[in-house]
């Protein structure tokens, strides 16, 4: 297996990407290709400790910035994101990972690979920790404006992801709303509900936020605007909880002793709430495996992102998505 890593994506590029490539290549025993300015990457790779035998560099002289738009992308024809995706299209790699501009990742993914037959709009998918497991939530930011048929397709992709990556045989699908009743929600929710009800999905109806985190549903469907707010709000609350606990537990000798005894439980909580444990979100619906991480990703987050990409390859996610839509066209 070969994972293509955009070495010029993160805010601190290319150091986190180089560190992640060296660590991940050994941890997963897979080949990693770093795409970016060869001179810069060679210098930084030489200064990075670790076994680099499974890491190589492909030259891309230009890089996209977070504020870049399509006009900038067209001007920077040899940017690392475009060159990296071309390697996937040529069969050099099995999955592409970037911590770069999400909009540009969507643009180049569609341009380079197209969508799976039957998919109108790709979406970003996140795995959230919930009571007794995890829930897949999509879209989390690729499509701010959605039609009801988009959400039905998101539900189909979420079902495949939950089955392939989380091992759930018949995932429960819910539609995010402000109430459980069928008539609740905005126009999009009310129009989507009967469409989902008429599919072969295990659709359990509308779900509220509290039900999501209580583990009542495995796949949560929403538009990208709402999903992105849910994602960022959840990350902020998780950080607040961890930071507050740390401050309170370090406040006195007595609390420090209690913290020492409870350390395994706190470590588990921190790990569960840490977005770096997943690292990147898959761009589902694209006819290739593309993973997009946060611009603030450090090496640890990027190692997790590479791990997520490897898991998707190992579990034949792309083939399973194609099969799902072939069966339902």
Backbone bond lengths (Angstrom), bond angles and torsions (degrees), N, CA, C in turn:
res aa  C-N    CA-C-N  psi(-1)  N-CA   C-N-CA  omega(-1)  CA-C   N-CA-C  phi
1 X - - - 1.451 - - 1.527 109.58 -
2 X 1.322 116.56 142.40 1.457 121.96 175.28 1.523 109.36 -128.34
3 X 1.333 116.23 126.16 1.453 121.80 176.84 1.520 108.23 -104.33
4 X 1.333 116.70 129.88 1.460 121.97 176.93 1.520 108.17 -92.87
5 X 1.336 117.36 123.65 1.463 121.93 -179.14 1.526 109.91 -115.90
6 X 1.318 115.68 120.44 1.461 122.05 174.24 1.527 107.66 -66.45
7 X 1.323 117.05 109.52 1.468 121.23 -174.90 1.523 112.50 -82.27
8 X 1.340 116.93 -4.53 1.461 120.48 -176.77 1.529 111.22 -120.59
9 X 1.338 116.33 36.25 1.454 119.57 -175.07 1.513 114.84 -100.34
10 X 1.324 118.37 -44.63 1.463 121.67 -170.99 1.529 112.03 -74.58
11 X 1.328 114.82 167.28 1.465 120.77 179.08 1.526 111.84 -62.35
12 X 1.331 116.98 -31.36 1.471 121.88 -177.68 1.524 112.27 -103.15
13 X 1.317 116.99 19.80 1.466 121.89 -176.37 1.524 112.34 -47.84
14 X 1.337 118.64 146.48 1.466 127.56 -1.82 1.533 113.60 -101.59
15 X 1.336 118.31 8.57 1.463 120.32 -172.82 1.528 114.06 -59.73
16 X 1.364 119.40 -47.52 1.472 117.63 179.40 1.521 112.42 -61.84
17 X 1.332 116.73 -38.03 1.463 120.84 -179.50 1.529 111.36 -65.54
18 X 1.314 116.81 -42.80 1.471 120.41 -179.50 1.528 110.62 -66.08
19 X 1.319 116.21 -45.78 1.469 119.77 178.06 1.528 110.83 -60.09
20 X 1.332 115.93 -42.99 1.468 120.70 -179.28 1.525 111.00 -64.64
21 X 1.332 117.01 -40.61 1.468 120.60 -179.43 1.520 111.10 -61.78
22 X 1.337 117.05 -43.66 1.461 121.14 -179.46 1.529 110.21 -65.54
23 X 1.328 116.47 -46.65 1.470 120.58 -179.00 1.525 111.33 -64.94
24 X 1.348 116.17 -48.34 1.463 120.73 -175.16 1.525 112.13 -67.03
25 X 1.325 117.11 -37.46 1.468 119.43 -178.47 1.521 111.29 -61.01
26 X 1.333 116.28 -32.85 1.458 120.53 178.72 1.534 111.68 -85.52
27 X 1.327 115.71 -40.81 1.465 119.50 -178.43 1.526 111.71 -63.72
28 X 1.347 116.46 -40.17 1.474 120.74 -176.40 1.519 113.03 -102.13
29 X 1.349 116.49 -7.21 1.466 121.36 -178.34 1.528 111.45 54.73
30 X 1.328 114.47 47.86 1.463 121.81 177.72 1.525 108.95 -130.38
31 X 1.331 115.83 160.39 1.460 120.93 178.70 1.527 110.19 -83.39
32 X 1.328 116.31 140.29 1.456 122.90 177.71 1.525 108.47 -123.23
33 X 1.324 116.31 130.20 1.460 121.17 174.26 1.521 108.43 -108.52
34 X 1.333 116.45 121.07 1.460 122.60 175.23 1.523 109.04 -90.55
35 X 1.334 116.50 129.31 1.460 120.40 -179.00 1.527 109.02 -112.72
36 X 1.334 116.32 121.98 1.455 121.25 -179.70 1.509 110.49 170.83
37 X 1.324 116.47 -169.60 1.458 121.81 179.85 1.528 109.43 -61.18
38 X 1.318 116.80 116.92 1.463 121.28 -172.42 1.524 112.42 -61.44
39 X 1.322 117.11 -40.95 1.464 120.57 -178.33 1.532 110.75 -63.80
40 X 1.331 116.15 -45.13 1.470 121.32 -179.69 1.526 110.59 -65.96
41 X 1.333 116.42 -44.86 1.463 120.51 -177.12 1.525 111.81 -68.06
42 X 1.311 116.90 -40.52 1.470 120.50 179.84 1.521 110.84 -61.37
43 X 1.321 116.65 -43.74 1.465 121.64 179.17 1.526 111.08 -62.82
44 X 1.333 117.13 -46.63 1.464 121.12 -178.20 1.527 111.95 -70.96
45 X 1.333 116.81 -35.88 1.460 119.93 178.98 1.525 110.78 -65.63
46 X 1.330 116.12 -38.70 1.475 120.62 179.52 1.524 111.13 -63.65
47 X 1.333 116.55 -30.34 1.466 120.87 -178.24 1.528 112.70 -87.60
48 X 1.322 117.39 -2.99 1.460 121.98 -178.41 1.525 110.50 -94.56
49 X 1.322 116.31 131.72 1.461 120.44 -179.15 1.523 110.77 -76.99
50 X 1.325 115.47 152.09 1.455 120.54 177.33 1.514 112.74 120.53
51 X 1.311 115.67 168.97 1.459 122.75 179.16 1.522 109.43 -78.48
52 X 1.325 116.55 119.65 1.470 121.24 -175.49 1.526 112.62 -108.47
53 X 1.313 117.02 17.12 1.460 120.95 -174.22 1.521 112.77 -61.90
54 X 1.331 117.47 -30.32 1.470 120.62 -176.36 1.522 112.29 -101.69
55 X 1.329 116.86 14.03 1.469 121.75 179.06 1.516 109.09 -113.93
56 X 1.321 116.28 129.79 1.466 119.11 173.77 1.521 110.44 -135.70
57 X 1.299 116.09 168.61 1.467 122.42 -172.19 1.530 110.05 -118.89
58 X 1.339 116.06 137.31 1.464 122.03 170.19 1.524 107.13 -118.96
59 X 1.299 116.78 129.79 1.467 122.29 -172.30 1.521 112.61 -73.86
60 X 1.324 115.12 131.94 1.461 123.52 170.17 1.524 105.98 -142.48
61 X 1.308 119.26 106.93 1.468 121.60 -169.84 1.525 115.70 -71.78
62 X 1.345 117.65 -15.10 1.466 120.16 -175.81 1.527 111.16 -118.56
63 X 1.335 114.62 160.32 1.469 120.27 -179.43 1.520 109.68 -138.06
64 X 1.333 115.87 144.33 1.461 121.30 175.48 1.521 109.50 -87.14
65 X 1.312 115.82 145.53 1.458 121.46 175.40 1.521 109.62 -102.26
66 X 1.337 116.89 163.80 1.462 121.20 -176.76 1.528 112.64 -62.47
67 X 1.328 116.78 -29.80 1.468 119.65 -178.11 1.526 113.00 -89.51
68 X 1.331 117.92 -0.82 1.465 121.00 -178.32 1.526 112.33 -68.71
69 X 1.330 114.21 147.77 1.457 121.44 176.17 1.527 108.93 -120.23
70 X 1.328 116.65 -172.28 1.465 121.01 -174.21 1.529 111.56 -59.22
71 X 1.338 117.35 -39.16 1.468 119.87 179.30 1.529 111.00 -59.89
72 X 1.327 116.17 -40.25 1.472 120.28 178.50 1.526 110.72 -67.51
73 X 1.330 115.43 -39.87 1.466 120.13 179.86 1.525 111.03 -63.23
74 X 1.323 115.56 -40.04 1.473 119.05 179.37 1.519 111.52 -67.32
75 X 1.333 115.40 -30.67 1.465 119.51 178.87 1.525 110.79 -74.88
76 X 1.328 116.72 -37.52 1.469 121.96 179.96 1.533 109.47 -93.43
77 X 1.305 116.28 71.54 1.464 121.50 -171.29 1.533 113.48 -65.90
78 X 1.330 117.39 -25.00 1.460 120.66 -178.26 1.534 110.97 -107.76
79 X 1.321 115.97 38.71 1.472 119.31 178.67 1.528 110.40 -74.81
80 X 1.328 116.22 158.54 1.464 122.14 -173.03 1.524 112.96 -64.96
81 X 1.327 117.25 -31.46 1.465 120.21 -179.75 1.534 110.50 -68.69
82 X 1.313 116.39 -46.13 1.463 120.67 -179.71 1.537 110.92 -65.60
83 X 1.326 116.49 -45.28 1.467 120.70 -179.33 1.525 110.24 -63.27
84 X 1.325 116.95 -41.34 1.463 120.84 179.66 1.514 112.86 -63.48
85 X 1.323 116.65 -42.60 1.466 119.20 178.61 1.522 111.92 -68.95
86 X 1.325 116.71 -31.49 1.463 119.72 175.56 1.530 110.71 -62.56
87 X 1.325 116.58 -35.45 1.469 120.05 177.32 1.521 111.42 -62.90
88 X 1.332 116.26 -38.05 1.474 120.22 176.33 1.523 109.78 -64.88
89 X 1.329 115.72 -45.29 1.472 119.78 -178.58 1.528 111.54 -63.09
90 X 1.321 116.44 -31.54 1.466 121.05 179.37 1.525 112.71 -81.95
91 X 1.335 116.62 -3.25 1.462 120.03 178.18 1.513 114.53 85.14
92 X 1.344 116.87 12.55 1.464 120.35 -179.19 1.527 110.79 -76.50
93 X 1.339 117.12 -32.67 1.457 121.45 -178.20 1.513 111.61 -129.82
94 X 1.341 115.34 168.75 1.469 121.42 -176.84 1.519 113.34 -104.14
95 X 1.342 117.73 -23.77 1.460 121.41 179.89 1.520 108.59 -155.23
96 X 1.332 115.28 151.86 1.463 121.94 -178.42 1.518 109.35 -116.91
97 X 1.338 116.68 133.78 1.470 122.32 -179.57 1.521 108.60 -125.98
98 X 1.338 116.25 133.45 1.460 121.32 176.04 1.520 110.45 -142.39
99 X 1.327 116.43 148.96 1.460 121.91 170.88 1.526 108.66 -111.08
100 X 1.328 115.22 25.61 1.454 121.22 -176.56 1.520 114.14 -92.68
101 X 1.309 114.61 -163.31 1.458 124.90 -177.18 1.533 111.26 -56.82
102 X 1.341 117.07 117.45 1.473 120.85 -176.32 1.522 111.85 -63.31
103 X 1.336 116.46 -43.12 1.465 119.72 179.78 1.509 112.43 -60.85
104 X 1.324 115.93 -40.40 1.462 119.94 179.06 1.529 111.44 -71.54
105 X 1.320 116.54 -33.09 1.471 119.72 175.96 1.519 109.83 -63.24
106 X 1.324 116.70 -42.41 1.466 121.61 177.22 1.529 110.11 -63.19
107 X 1.317 116.85 -45.30 1.464 122.19 -178.62 1.527 110.86 -60.26
108 X 1.330 117.08 -51.41 1.458 120.38 -177.25 1.526 112.34 -70.68
109 X 1.329 116.79 -33.03 1.465 119.08 179.04 1.522 110.63 -64.26
110 X 1.321 116.50 -45.33 1.473 120.06 178.11 1.520 110.18 -65.22
111 X 1.332 116.65 -42.91 1.466 121.60 -178.60 1.533 111.47 -65.87
112 X 1.319 116.24 -39.36 1.469 120.39 -175.63 1.522 113.29 -80.76
113 X 1.344 117.06 -39.05 1.462 120.26 -170.65 1.525 114.94 -118.98
114 X 1.326 116.90 -19.66 1.460 119.43 -171.95 1.526 109.85 71.24
115 X 1.311 115.41 -176.61 1.462 120.06 178.99 1.520 110.47 -104.52
116 X 1.318 115.83 160.27 1.462 121.32 173.94 1.523 108.38 -60.98
117 X 1.310 117.31 139.96 1.471 120.94 -179.44 1.525 110.20 -56.56
118 X 1.331 116.02 123.64 1.453 121.10 -178.06 1.517 113.55 104.32
119 X 1.348 117.25 -12.92 1.464 121.55 179.56 1.525 109.60 -96.96
120 X 1.331 116.29 126.02 1.455 121.28 179.09 1.515 111.64 -85.88
121 X 1.345 116.37 -46.93 1.457 120.76 -179.59 1.525 110.68 -134.47
122 X 1.332 117.62 129.46 1.466 120.31 173.84 1.529 110.33 -68.67
123 X 1.319 116.82 164.14 1.467 120.44 177.73 1.522 109.93 -145.39
124 X 1.326 115.32 159.71 1.460 121.65 175.75 1.522 109.48 -95.08
125 X 1.304 115.20 139.15 1.463 121.34 -173.83 1.522 109.89 -122.38
126 X 1.334 117.01 134.78 1.464 121.62 177.23 1.513 109.98 -124.27
127 X 1.330 115.75 149.86 1.463 121.57 176.16 1.526 107.74 -106.70
128 X 1.337 116.41 119.03 1.462 121.98 -177.98 1.522 110.37 -102.79
129 X 1.330 117.89 141.84 1.468 119.46 171.97 1.525 109.89 -73.81
130 X 1.312 117.27 131.20 1.465 122.57 177.55 1.528 107.97 -134.55
131 X 1.319 116.09 175.44 1.461 119.79 179.88 1.532 110.38 -58.28
132 X 1.316 116.00 126.04 1.471 123.33 176.82 1.526 114.35 64.22
133 X 1.341 117.62 25.81 1.461 117.23 176.33 1.514 113.83 156.73
134 X 1.316 115.49 -140.11 1.462 122.21 -177.32 1.523 110.16 -139.01
135 X 1.345 114.59 158.13 1.466 120.98 174.51 1.519 108.56 -131.19
136 X 1.322 116.08 140.78 1.457 122.67 176.99 1.527 107.99 -91.48
137 X 1.336 116.85 127.82 1.470 120.85 179.16 1.520 109.11 -122.20
138 X 1.318 116.26 130.36 1.451 122.32 -179.13 1.534 110.17 -155.24
139 X 1.292 115.90 140.94 1.441 135.03 5.66 1.534 109.28 -88.12
140 X 1.337 117.28 147.75 1.458 120.15 178.84 1.528 111.80 -114.25
141 X 1.336 117.29 20.75 1.453 116.90 173.80 1.512 118.50 150.43
142 X 1.312 118.94 -3.60 1.469 119.73 -178.59 1.528 112.53 -79.14
143 X 1.343 117.08 -28.42 1.463 121.12 -175.58 1.525 110.30 -133.26
144 X 1.334 116.10 99.42 1.469 119.36 179.51 1.527 111.39 -68.27
145 X 1.316 116.65 -35.22 1.465 122.09 178.62 1.532 108.35 -109.75
146 X 1.328 116.87 129.46 1.468 120.42 -176.63 1.521 111.56 -132.76
147 X 1.327 115.04 154.43 1.464 122.25 170.24 1.521 108.06 -104.23
148 X 1.338 117.87 160.89 1.468 120.34 179.48 1.523 113.62 -56.09
149 X 1.347 117.96 -37.74 1.460 119.43 -179.04 1.521 111.78 -68.46
150 X 1.369 117.07 -27.23 1.459 119.28 174.68 1.522 109.48 -61.59
151 X 1.340 116.39 -46.07 1.461 120.87 -175.92 1.523 111.57 -65.62
152 X 1.326 117.54 -32.66 1.465 120.34 176.01 1.531 109.38 -64.54
153 X 1.325 116.53 -42.50 1.457 120.11 178.29 1.525 111.07 -66.55
154 X 1.339 117.10 -38.05 1.472 120.28 176.08 1.529 109.92 -59.04
155 X 1.339 115.23 -41.55 1.472 119.90 -179.48 1.522 110.98 -62.70
156 X 1.326 116.89 -41.12 1.459 121.07 178.67 1.527 110.73 -63.41
157 X 1.337 116.12 -42.77 1.462 119.73 -179.96 1.522 111.23 -68.91
158 X 1.337 116.14 -38.16 1.458 120.12 177.95 1.513 112.07 -63.85
159 X 1.326 116.15 -37.98 1.471 120.79 177.48 1.524 110.67 -61.27
160 X 1.349 116.07 -45.06 1.469 120.34 -179.61 1.523 110.67 -65.23
161 X 1.331 116.58 -41.62 1.460 120.10 179.72 1.525 110.97 -62.92
162 X 1.339 116.49 -45.94 1.470 120.68 -179.58 1.520 111.49 -64.07
163 X 1.325 116.26 -35.88 1.468 119.81 178.65 1.526 110.95 -72.31
164 X 1.342 116.47 -45.32 1.467 120.97 -174.14 1.520 112.95 -74.36
165 X 1.344 116.98 -42.31 1.466 120.79 -172.68 1.521 113.73 -99.52
166 X 1.331 117.58 -29.32 1.467 120.03 -179.44 1.518 112.26 -103.15
167 X 1.336 117.09 -7.07 1.455 120.81 176.69 1.516 114.77 72.44
168 X 1.341 117.37 25.45 1.466 120.71 -179.59 1.527 109.37 -89.84
169 X 1.330 119.19 120.16 1.463 121.49 -173.87 1.529 114.30 -67.47
170 X 1.323 118.35 -36.34 1.464 122.18 -178.53 1.527 109.07 -143.40
171 X 1.333 117.52 75.02 1.466 121.44 -172.62 1.531 113.02 -58.14
172 X 1.324 114.75 138.25 1.470 121.00 175.85 1.530 108.55 -80.72
173 X 1.329 116.01 127.87 1.465 121.87 -176.58 1.525 109.38 -108.52
174 X 1.328 115.87 130.00 1.453 120.86 177.84 1.517 111.38 -126.10
175 X 1.330 116.58 152.90 1.460 123.48 178.60 1.524 108.02 -105.02
176 X 1.324 117.33 118.53 1.460 121.17 -176.30 1.524 110.62 -66.48
177 X 1.331 115.61 127.08 1.463 120.90 -177.19 1.523 109.58 -149.75
178 X 1.331 115.99 177.26 1.463 120.89 177.95 1.525 111.88 -94.54
179 X 1.313 117.03 13.14 1.453 122.16 177.41 1.509 110.63 -171.96
180 X 1.333 116.83 154.29 1.461 120.62 -177.26 1.522 113.03 -77.19
181 X 1.332 116.94 -25.32 1.466 120.73 -174.82 1.527 111.31 -65.10
182 X 1.302 115.78 147.33 1.463 121.97 -175.45 1.522 113.19 -59.28
183 X 1.310 118.20 -31.67 1.460 120.69 -177.61 1.513 114.55 -86.62
184 X 1.336 118.19 -2.17 1.462 121.27 -178.69 1.528 111.27 -78.60
185 X 1.341 114.90 161.69 1.457 119.98 175.86 1.510 112.90 106.85
186 X 1.328 115.14 174.47 1.467 120.09 176.01 1.531 109.88 -81.06
187 X 1.322 116.24 -175.65 1.474 120.03 -177.47 1.524 111.35 -58.03
188 X 1.344 117.04 -41.46 1.460 120.09 -178.35 1.524 111.23 -61.69
189 X 1.323 116.89 -45.04 1.470 121.03 -179.43 1.523 110.79 -65.18
190 X 1.314 116.75 -45.22 1.474 120.42 -177.91 1.528 111.75 -65.36
191 X 1.330 117.20 -33.33 1.463 120.42 179.69 1.530 111.73 -79.72
192 X 1.335 116.47 -28.80 1.467 120.72 -178.62 1.522 111.72 -78.26
193 X 1.326 117.62 -33.93 1.470 121.87 -174.36 1.526 113.15 -52.89
194 X 1.356 119.71 -52.33 1.474 118.20 -179.08 1.523 113.43 -65.85
195 X 1.333 117.41 -28.62 1.469 120.25 178.00 1.525 110.59 -66.78
196 X 1.333 116.29 -44.05 1.469 120.29 178.10 1.521 110.87 -66.66
197 X 1.315 115.86 -35.13 1.463 121.20 -179.13 1.524 111.16 -63.85
198 X 1.328 116.52 -28.71 1.468 121.14 -177.43 1.520 113.63 -93.50
199 X 1.329 118.26 7.47 1.468 121.52 176.28 1.522 109.80 -92.05
200 X 1.322 115.26 176.38 1.464 121.35 175.90 1.528 111.75 -88.48
201 X 1.328 116.62 4.85 1.457 120.82 179.16 1.520 110.79 -69.24
202 X 1.316 116.02 156.51 1.464 121.61 175.60 1.528 108.30 -82.20
203 X 1.344 115.28 69.80 1.465 121.85 -173.69 1.519 110.07 -84.46
204 X 1.356 115.63 121.89 1.464 119.68 -177.31 1.526 112.45 -101.35
205 X 1.349 117.65 1.78 1.467 120.99 176.91 1.514 113.16 102.82
206 X 1.321 114.99 -163.16 1.463 120.74 178.67 1.526 110.44 -69.89
207 X 1.336 115.46 145.77 1.467 120.29 174.71 1.524 108.82 -133.28
208 X 1.326 115.58 143.75 1.458 121.47 173.87 1.529 109.38 -94.03
209 X 1.333 115.35 167.03 1.458 120.19 -178.44 1.513 113.55 -55.52
210 X 1.330 116.43 -39.33 1.475 119.48 -178.03 1.520 111.91 -64.66
211 X 1.335 116.83 -33.35 1.466 120.48 178.84 1.521 111.31 -71.87
212 X 1.338 115.77 -33.27 1.462 119.80 178.40 1.528 109.94 -59.39
213 X 1.331 116.05 -51.39 1.461 119.97 -175.56 1.523 112.67 -78.61
214 X 1.318 116.51 -11.41 1.467 119.96 175.39 1.529 111.37 -86.21
215 X 1.347 116.42 -1.75 1.460 120.35 176.61 1.515 114.93 82.63
216 X 1.336 117.09 22.08 1.463 120.65 -177.23 1.520 113.08 -81.41
217 X 1.331 117.27 -7.49 1.460 121.28 -174.60 1.523 109.05 -147.40
218 X 1.337 116.80 151.64 1.468 121.70 -178.87 1.523 112.84 -102.69
219 X 1.338 116.57 -31.27 1.461 122.21 -179.81 1.523 108.27 -129.12
220 X 1.322 116.93 124.94 1.462 122.27 -179.60 1.522 108.62 -114.95
221 X 1.330 116.06 126.76 1.466 121.53 -176.35 1.517 109.66 -109.69
222 X 1.332 116.01 134.25 1.457 121.43 176.31 1.527 108.96 -159.19
223 X 1.335 116.56 172.62 1.462 119.97 175.54 1.523 109.83 -77.64
224 X 1.328 117.28 161.90 1.448 121.43 -174.97 1.513 114.15 -66.25
225 X 1.331 117.97 -29.49 1.462 121.28 178.21 1.523 110.37 -65.00
226 X 1.343 115.56 -51.28 1.468 120.53 179.26 1.519 110.95 -66.20
227 X 1.315 116.81 -43.57 1.467 120.84 -178.02 1.513 112.74 -61.92
228 X 1.341 116.88 -37.32 1.455 119.82 179.42 1.523 111.40 -68.07
229 X 1.341 116.73 -37.49 1.462 120.61 176.78 1.530 110.07 -65.32
230 X 1.350 116.76 -42.72 1.465 120.72 177.62 1.526 110.26 -59.78
231 X 1.333 116.52 -45.33 1.473 121.46 -178.95 1.521 111.36 -59.97
232 X 1.330 116.58 -53.17 1.466 120.13 -174.64 1.524 111.97 -70.15
233 X 1.338 116.68 -34.99 1.466 119.88 177.23 1.522 110.51 -66.03
234 X 1.333 116.20 -41.84 1.456 121.00 179.83 1.524 111.42 -64.42
235 X 1.337 116.10 -42.82 1.472 119.75 177.63 1.528 111.29 -62.09
236 X 1.346 116.00 -39.78 1.466 120.27 -179.35 1.527 111.15 -66.91
237 X 1.333 116.83 -42.59 1.464 121.04 179.07 1.530 110.28 -65.07
238 X 1.327 116.09 -41.78 1.472 120.30 178.67 1.522 111.09 -60.80
239 X 1.328 116.71 -42.80 1.466 120.95 178.66 1.529 110.53 -65.09
240 X 1.324 116.57 -40.58 1.461 121.05 178.46 1.535 110.64 -60.45
241 X 1.332 116.80 -44.42 1.463 121.09 -179.71 1.528 110.92 -62.02
242 X 1.335 116.09 -48.38 1.470 120.54 -178.19 1.528 110.95 -64.21
243 X 1.342 116.95 -45.08 1.469 120.71 -178.68 1.524 111.51 -65.50
244 X 1.339 116.87 -41.20 1.463 120.62 -179.99 1.521 111.30 -65.33
245 X 1.328 116.39 -43.49 1.463 119.95 177.44 1.526 111.44 -59.96
246 X 1.329 115.50 -43.17 1.465 120.08 -179.10 1.527 110.70 -62.01
247 X 1.343 117.00 -44.83 1.463 121.51 -179.66 1.528 111.25 -63.19
248 X 1.338 115.61 -45.02 1.467 119.72 -177.38 1.529 111.63 -68.13
249 X 1.324 116.10 -38.67 1.463 119.50 -177.04 1.526 113.11 -74.32
250 X 1.311 116.00 -20.25 1.461 120.00 178.17 1.526 112.01 -96.95
251 X 1.326 116.77 7.84 1.457 121.42 -173.17 1.516 115.32 -76.40
252 X 1.309 118.75 -25.17 1.463 120.79 -178.14 1.523 109.39 -150.90
253 X 1.328 115.37 165.41 1.472 119.98 178.83 1.530 110.60 -61.06
254 X 1.327 115.33 -41.69 1.469 119.43 -178.63 1.526 111.83 -63.29
255 X 1.326 115.86 -44.84 1.470 118.93 -179.91 1.523 111.32 -67.74
256 X 1.343 116.64 -31.51 1.465 119.99 176.99 1.526 111.14 -65.21
257 X 1.327 116.23 -38.52 1.460 120.04 177.28 1.531 110.89 -65.20
258 X 1.340 115.22 -41.02 1.462 119.72 177.22 1.520 111.42 -64.58
259 X 1.343 115.73 -39.29 1.465 120.59 178.84 1.521 111.18 -63.45
260 X 1.336 116.29 -37.27 1.463 120.59 179.57 1.525 110.96 -62.73
261 X 1.335 115.61 -41.22 1.463 120.24 179.26 1.525 111.78 -68.56
262 X 1.334 115.16 -34.46 1.473 119.98 -176.47 1.524 112.55 -95.35
263 X 1.325 117.63 10.15 1.469 121.57 -174.46 1.529 114.16 -54.44
264 X 1.344 120.02 -44.74 1.472 118.94 179.07 1.529 113.13 -59.18
265 X 1.334 116.50 -39.52 1.469 120.20 -179.98 1.519 110.57 -67.10
266 X 1.335 117.73 -40.67 1.462 120.93 179.99 1.525 111.18 -68.92
267 X 1.316 116.32 -36.17 1.471 119.31 177.54 1.528 110.66 -64.60
268 X 1.331 116.33 -39.23 1.462 120.69 177.87 1.524 110.51 -64.21
269 X 1.349 116.40 -42.87 1.458 120.91 178.66 1.524 110.69 -62.66
270 X 1.321 116.06 -45.98 1.466 120.35 -179.38 1.523 110.97 -61.01
271 X 1.320 116.54 -43.22 1.460 120.94 179.32 1.524 111.18 -63.83
272 X 1.325 116.52 -40.77 1.459 121.28 -178.25 1.529 111.66 -65.58
273 X 1.344 116.68 -35.00 1.462 121.14 -175.35 1.526 113.34 -93.47
274 X 1.317 117.81 -3.44 1.464 121.56 -174.63 1.530 111.07 -85.96
275 X 1.355 118.18 115.06 1.471 120.10 179.48 1.519 113.70 -62.40
276 X 1.341 116.74 -21.67 1.472 119.89 179.27 1.518 112.23 -67.93
277 X 1.342 118.00 -14.64 1.460 121.10 178.83 1.533 111.22 -67.15
278 X 1.343 116.56 -29.11 1.474 120.91 177.27 1.514 110.44 -95.43
279 X 1.322 116.42 -46.06 1.456 120.73 172.09 1.511 116.68 89.74
280 X 1.329 118.34 -43.42 1.459 120.25 -176.68 1.523 110.38 -155.79
281 X 1.323 114.77 156.25 1.462 121.11 179.07 1.528 109.48 -105.63
282 X 1.323 118.03 134.60 1.460 119.50 176.65 1.521 111.46 -73.41
283 X 1.316 116.33 141.73 1.461 122.07 174.70 1.524 106.34 -91.93
284 X 1.326 116.43 90.77 1.460 121.83 -173.88 1.527 111.27 -77.94
285 X 1.317 115.45 145.53 1.464 121.59 -179.45 1.504 112.95 101.87
286 X 1.329 117.06 -18.81 1.459 122.04 174.05 1.523 108.37 -74.83
287 X 1.321 116.85 146.03 1.459 120.76 -178.24 1.537 111.32 -83.75
288 X 1.318 114.70 46.73 1.468 124.21 177.75 1.518 105.91 -171.55
289 X 1.326 116.36 170.37 1.465 120.59 177.82 1.523 109.07 -97.86
290 X 1.345 115.18 110.17 1.459 122.38 -178.81 1.525 108.27 -125.87
291 X 1.344 116.79 127.95 1.463 122.41 -178.91 1.524 109.60 -120.95
292 X 1.333 115.50 134.24 1.461 121.35 -176.37 1.523 109.64 -120.17
293 X 1.329 116.69 120.80 1.454 121.96 178.24 1.513 111.90 -102.52
294 X 1.327 116.48 175.87 1.456 122.15 179.81 1.517 110.25 -77.43
295 X 1.334 116.41 146.24 1.455 120.90 178.37 1.513 113.19 -59.08
296 X 1.349 116.74 -27.42 1.462 120.60 -179.56 1.531 112.39 -84.71
297 X 1.313 117.64 8.96 1.466 121.20 -177.57 1.521 111.82 -57.17
298 X 1.346 114.58 133.55 1.456 119.81 171.82 1.531 108.47 -98.25
299 X 1.332 116.69 -174.79 1.467 120.08 -177.26 1.527 111.42 -60.06
300 X 1.346 116.24 -40.55 1.462 119.52 -178.30 1.525 111.01 -62.68
301 X 1.335 116.79 -42.84 1.465 120.60 178.96 1.525 110.79 -63.99
302 X 1.314 117.22 -38.61 1.461 120.64 -179.33 1.524 112.16 -72.10
303 X 1.326 117.07 -32.64 1.471 119.52 172.90 1.530 109.10 -62.38
304 X 1.330 116.63 -43.02 1.469 120.55 177.42 1.527 110.85 -62.92
305 X 1.337 116.73 -38.66 1.465 121.07 178.61 1.526 110.68 -62.78
306 X 1.316 116.57 -43.62 1.472 120.71 177.28 1.520 109.76 -63.49
307 X 1.333 116.32 -39.19 1.462 120.30 176.90 1.516 112.32 -62.20
308 X 1.341 116.92 -39.93 1.468 121.15 177.46 1.528 110.81 -63.95
309 X 1.337 115.81 -41.39 1.465 120.15 177.97 1.527 111.15 -63.32
310 X 1.329 115.97 -43.62 1.473 120.40 178.01 1.524 110.97 -60.77
311 X 1.322 116.01 -43.40 1.466 120.31 179.89 1.531 110.81 -61.56
312 X 1.329 116.13 -39.36 1.467 120.23 179.00 1.525 111.26 -64.27
313 X 1.334 116.55 -40.63 1.469 120.43 177.28 1.523 110.07 -65.57
314 X 1.331 116.24 -48.08 1.463 121.36 -178.15 1.523 112.30 -58.78
315 X 1.334 116.64 -34.56 1.465 120.98 -176.26 1.527 113.61 -98.86
316 X 1.347 116.44 13.89 1.474 122.61 172.68 1.534 112.01 55.81
317 X 1.340 115.99 41.71 1.462 120.16 -177.57 1.520 112.22 -58.09
318 X 1.318 117.82 -46.06 1.465 120.41 -176.53 1.529 111.39 -63.09
319 X 1.318 117.58 -45.10 1.468 120.72 178.22 1.524 111.06 -61.79
320 X 1.332 116.67 -39.71 1.467 120.42 -179.88 1.527 111.73 -66.68
321 X 1.326 116.93 -36.93 1.467 120.80 176.77 1.530 110.29 -66.02
322 X 1.317 116.36 -44.86 1.466 119.96 178.66 1.518 110.59 -59.72
323 X 1.329 116.54 -43.07 1.470 121.46 -178.81 1.521 110.88 -64.19
324 X 1.320 117.96 -39.96 1.461 122.46 -179.81 1.535 110.98 -58.66
325 X 1.319 116.15 -44.65 1.463 118.84 -177.76 1.518 111.81 -79.49
326 X 1.321 118.21 -28.29 1.466 120.48 173.98 1.513 109.86 -63.90
327 X 1.321 116.99 -39.62 1.467 121.73 -178.91 1.527 112.74 -72.00
328 X 1.337 116.76 -18.49 1.470 119.45 -173.89 1.523 113.88 -116.07
329 X 1.333 116.51 8.50 1.477 119.83 176.86 1.542 109.22 -81.60
